[in-house]
């Protein structure tokens, strides 16, 4: 049993927590409150903690000067990695829990029981701060219960406090359906809370050496995986290779000559100090040769290989120094946004991916359109990180690609950036949106009960219609939306849309609503055969 949480224990905690999340990834994905087929909390948590583990693995041995404790440095690396790799609301909240924990625990010379309780209390505060409208019955409730129990233990015994926190979290998780009606209707506990319980159990295992035995929620049918966007990239060289290199200047000079013969866009920068760290970037066709050259020169790490054919085009920033970053859940949607001059990021991005896209615009002022409520928190986190780099970023809270199209249509470089953002937000807000999909599970919705396979029409995120026929339901939801007024209908067909779906809806609108203009595009988005926008 451990008396204090040292740096080695932090590493074991991160590794054990990631392993636990991976074992239960599908289970957490199935804890989807809504009957739409995109529940991915487990996947997002795994990707977030994977980034945290990578940050630890690559930087733990580079303890900076200035009195930073080894365990504090390890915890901050873990939190920083989680932030840059955070995906979805669950990933962002987890990264903030880890940040609050790291800030508190890293400030004390030794993490014993009371220090652990204080770290959990600060983690709770950071998590609540990260959410604009905190809701009980979620991961926030679970982390708060863990912190309260840890403080209530009032002990410096690390094992006792860790056990109290993990046990209280498990009890709080079991009570989440009592606090959140949506969970009760679905018959599940909170997915993010379940993930946090696994992390606290992993911490308890590290401290005590014994794995706690907890009963998992009842399993449900797995949701189908999402698909990624693929676009074209470099024509001459197929790959971008980038890595950090610990090496002497003479070895770097030789490396520069070797890489120059393998490709182009070669950049090697560093401080030039003996045994310094260098950042190496090159475009090549032979990835193995480029990495081998790095090995010959010194110790390469943080190796990243990108195939240009898999990347979304990143157009140059506007001449007035402005850029736009848009999240696109399908190849056709990505092409639409790219045609509007935006830098496009595939659906469900991490904070780091959005930050890279913001920087790739080369602009000093950037607007971000997340196009999904679950990506809103990720976009906000990326915007905060960009501000630290001197880039002014505004997030327009678009919840659907059709709203982003409306926002991009009113961009005007002749306006002040702030005024342009306001105009885009107003245009997005004036565009009502709907999504049509098939129910992935049995549930009770505001429109009544649904069964797997039923056609669901969601307006502004709420189920309004439940049908048996896809075309009929699509037509019905368009009628319902136009009944409240509208001059322009936008239809975006998904990857699974049957042939003739858009034509049938367009023909109906032309007959029933002859003065309404219809624009239709192939979107390629997964899960949703049709997205609808009405302006």
Buried (B, 14 or more C-beta within 10 A) or exposed (E): EBBBBBBBBBBBBBBBBBBBBBEBBBBBBBBBBBBBBBBBBBBBBBBBBBBBBBBBBBBBEEBEEEEBBBBBBBBBBBBBBBBBBBBBBBBBBBBBBBBBBBBBBBBBEBBBBBBBBBBBBBBBBBBBEBBEEEEBBBBBBBBBBBBBBBBEBEBBBBBBBBBBBBBBBBEBBBBBBEBBEBBBBBBBBBBBBBBBBBBBBBBBBBBBEEEBEBEEBEEBEBBEEBBBBBBEBBEEBBBBBBBBBBBBBEBBEBBBEBBEEBBEEBEBEBEEEEEBBBEBBBBBEBBEBBBEBBEEBBEBBBBEBBEBEEBBBBBEBBEEBBBBBBBBBBBBBBBBBBEBBBBBBBBBBBBBBBBBBBBBBBBBBBBBBBBBBBBBBBBBBBBEBBEEEEBBBBBBBBBBBBBBBBBBEBBEEEEEBEEBBBBBBBBBBEBBBBBBBBBBBBBBBEBEEBEEEBBBBBBEEEBBBBBEEBBBBBBBBBEBBBEEEBEBBBBBBBBBBEEEBBEBBBEBBEEEBEEBEBEBBBBBBBBBBBBBBBB
